[in-house]
């Protein structure tokens, strides 16, 4: 008699759904395709935008290197008034020259710089040269012919690429939409990359000895994660700078809780009428008027109008503020030196404060040298992501072709 055995089928336990799998497959595929085609389709503009941005973070140093000059050292003493510094530069310049830009020294031992050139040229004109002046003795340390030279042709080109996509004023929206594309790449990339439980360590590192697809995937994912905050800050601030009025209204609506209360942060001034037969006042005198209007501030920059009808502007750093942080902006009538407006960060509401920090954050200023270096590196990331992303796409495409051919 055969004994019967009872066979029991073990009950299969259902694995809990992982958080990483909670995103529907269709949504994940859509984000992956969006990430791929934005990255592949616009990789060249992204690279140009990023590399030009990195260059501009340290463009003063690059200009000095291209001009073949070294740094100049000034006398360690209290600086003379801005008017005397500008006058010293103009005295050494050709007859009929005008000053369009003034940089006062940030610390003892640094030179003041005055951009001088033809009276009919603005501060970006290639005919302008930067003169280095000893702020304490008013001695000419560099007349612009040897090492100062002003803005190089390469820096001018980088500004045109990064600010206007080489197509003038119409290029600013193009740059803004490229910034939107970078923001989408950052968000979609984070969602696609998000590792499953237990895979965080390998997702955050680059495997030793990795090659081919694995190396490109590790570089793309790990570098993308560790640089994401800086990358997103630079991208978002770039979009803000390209579309200031639109985003200002949106931020103002959010911070105030009312769409009706939104308004431009810096109301445009009434165009200034030129005085017939009289040239604008000297930039140094105008800078001194701005200093008198904000006596507690430290004058660090003054700029002549870029276009007719615009005011002369001066910027004064507030006591205790970090280098490059939002400063007081004073707008003056170039013919009368009357103060037209004072924009003081200490009186800004939340929306204005957010707006005031966009350019310093984007340019790597206001948070010290480490932030500046990180912003410089962030501009090189589109090049890395383009190389690794396109390489992954090509490798996978080649594998699919071989698989179909063999199957």
C-alpha positions, 0 to 999 in steps of 0.5 A: 500500500502506497502512502500518499503524501500531501503536497503543499504549494508555498504561498508566494508573498507579494513584494511591496511596490518600491517607491522608485517604481511608483511612477507609471511606466508611461510617465517615466518613458515620457520623461526619458524621451523628453530628457533625451531629445531636449539634450540631444537636440539642443546640446550645441547651444547648451554647450555654447551657453555654458562655456561662455558663462564659465568664461564670463565668471572670470572674464577680468582675469582672462582679459588681463592674460589675453592682453599680456599684462599682469596685475598692478599694485597700488599704494596702500592708502586712503583713496582720493574722491572719485572725481579726482581719480576720473580726472587723473585718467582723463588727463592722461587720455587723448584729447576729447576722451570721456570716461564711461565706466569707473571701478573703485578699489575693493581693498587697500593696495588695489587700483581703481580702473577708469574706462576711457575712449571717444566721447561718442562711444559707450562702455562696450565699444572696442575703442575704449581702454581701461586705465589703472589709477593709483587711488591714493597718489593718482599715478597712472599704473596702466594706460590701457596699452600694455596690460589693461586694455579693457575688454578683449574681443573674446570677452565681447564675443562671449557676452554676445553668445551668453546674453543674446545668442549672437543675434542682438536684442531678439536673442535674449528670449532665445537665451531664456528658453534655453534656460527653461530647457536646462531647468527641464533637463535638471528636473527630468534627469533627477526623476529618471536617475532616482535609484531604487532601494539599496542602490543609492551607493552605486548611483552616487558614485562612479564605479572603479574601472568602469568603461563604455556604457557604465562609465558614461552612465555613472558620470552622467548620473553621479555628477548630475546629482552632486551638481544639481543644486548649483546647476538649477540655481544658475539655470533658474536665475538665467531664466529670471534675467531673460524674462525679468518682468514676467517672473517678477510679476509671478514672484510678487503675486506669490509673495503678496498673495494678490495678482492685482498688487504685482508691478515691476520691481524697478519702475522705468524712469522718464527718459532724460532730455539732453541739454542742447549744446552742453555735454553730460557732466563728468562721470567722476562728479556724478559718482561723487553726487551718488556717494553724497546721497548714500554717505554710509555706502562704499562707491564701487562702480559708476557707469555712464548711460548706455543709450540716449535718455538713460540715467547715469548709475552708481552702485554703493556697497552696504556696510557688512555686505559680502562682495557682489551682494545686492548694493544700493543703486543711485540713478542720476541726471547726467546733465544736472547730477540730480538724484532721480531714484535710489534703490536700496536693498534694505528697503526691498520687500520679498519679491524685490529681494529675490529679484535683486539676488538673481544676477549676483547668484547667476554671475557667481558673486555675493557668496564668496570665492567658493560659490564663484568657483562652483558657478564656473564649474557649472558652466562646463557641465553641459559639455560633460552631460552632452558627451556622456548623454549622447554617448549612452544614446549611441551605444544603446542604439548600436546594441539594439541594432546588433540585437535585431540583426542577430535575432 
